[in-house]
Amino acid sequence: MYIFSFEKLEVWQNARMFILDIYKLTSKFPSNELFGITSQIKRSASSIATNIAEGTSRNTSKDKAYFLTISYSSAMETLNHLIISKDLNYVSETDYIVSREKIEKICNQINNLKKYYLSQQ
């Protein structure tokens, strides 16, 4: 089986594992939030990895960097949803801190990859 370039990226692998974490975390959210914050945080977390994958298929370094910017923005959206979830007591302080640290690591990796692509121009 062929392995695509994005699958080899540590940042994509971390983002993919983060999606699984978010799905586990949101399984504890109230059922009345299923179409609210639960849906929003799942979509924004998924968008982090999705845009990394999509960006790697682009031809130019500028396009690759653009999709990494979108990925970073999705990480910030996810962080915002996590903060609100903590404020609503849907997420414990411990789970919030662990998730936030994972987002910070992914964001640093996104920024480093973006810098690399932009240096290739």
Beta strands, then each sheet from edge to edge (+ up, - down):
end
